[in-house]
Amino acid sequence: MAKVAIMGYGTVGSGVYDIIKNNADRLSRNANGEEIELKHILDIRDFDDHPEKELFTKEFNDILNDGEVSVVAEVMGGLHPAYEFTKSLLEAGKSVVTSNKELVATYGTELLEIARGKNVNYLFEASVGGGIPIIRPMHQCLTANNILKIAGILNGTTNYILNQMIKNGKPFETALKDAQNKGFAERNPAADIEGHDACRKIAILASLASGKMVDYNDIDTEGITAVTLDDVKYADEMDAVVKLIGYAEFDKDGKVYSIVSPMVIKKDSPLSGVDGVMNAIMVTGDCVGDVMFYGAGAGKLPTASAVVADIVDAVKHSERSKKIFWEKPSENIMADRDSKKFSYFVRTTDSAENVQKIFGKCEFVDNIVDNESAFVTSPLTRSEAEEKLEKLSDVVTNIRVMA
Ligand code: HSE
């Protein structure tokens, strides 16, 4: 019998509870016959009407000091006290599984090191892509490859919002409210719409791919707050859509170029058809070529599905650490922001004649809004783009175009 605990009884925590209760037989079968028993649920709120209210505690030490508990699911989110709790649990020789991308992106290097030292597991399948298997496939199934590129729709909330704008013409604020009501958004939705959530997720994937910690503070991050209904209409005119993309490219010298930004994506790309709260991650390996992972990127049961899979894995491997690992680099591994060129979709009230003088060869898009020029530039570095955009009388929009 393996005894486990849940820390945080929010959307994901209650999903973990439901799955442990509803799929008990299956979980036990998959954990080499070990029954999985839930012993504690930590939450600061009262759950007096809960059918198993005796499981609830407000005392972290009830879990830490319980020698029977071997695996803990940290689904409370945020950095503190999740970091302190996780560190204490790993140091006490308990495995921890988590959906907390902020914690993994910030303290993952240290927590993985502690887990390795204690021969326990720190697993985080649910931290990227919700229910999509991506961490384990990258670590195991793609292990023969040098990863060349990762491009993903990594945030369900922003994808849901953009999709509502594109498909139903809904304004941004209404679409965001819908996403919050459906339980997809972060407690502070600024983390979603400003791109920080996607940034932490691409940092985790890039760290996994390169074996060196990619610090999310070093990733240029732009959210979707500046994307308008007119922008998505223009994209449609170009047979394309606008998506928030987390992107990382790896060169043979170990340098990583990474960015989070809205991008115009042609409708013939598989990423363009990823709708609603779905996520998709395209990984390019030097042996396998392109592989795409697709599924529900947020929500109660999809995310809990990945957390519970990690619980089962931790129970199965209670005697050994799984060696998912990256280390702190001794030197800067981030590539210069000008090492990558993008074309840009630009809208300005400046004349087409001026646009051509400044940008040279570019592709004009038929006007949707009167008295403006809309065009796609040739590929430019960020500095080249900034220099040219500065020369326009104004810039209504500039969005990268995914090659
Ligand atoms: N707020 C996140 C999203 C939840 O919308 O993708 C899943 O990480």
Boltz pocket constraint, residues with backbone or C-beta under 6 A from the ligand:
constraints:
  - pocket:
      binder: B
      contacts: [[A, 99], [A, 126], [A, 127], [A, 129], [A, 130], [A, 154], [A, 155], [A, 156], [A, 157], [A, 158], [A, 184], [A, 185], [A, 186], [A, 192], [A, 197], [A, 297], [A, 298], [A, 299]]
      max_distance: 6.0
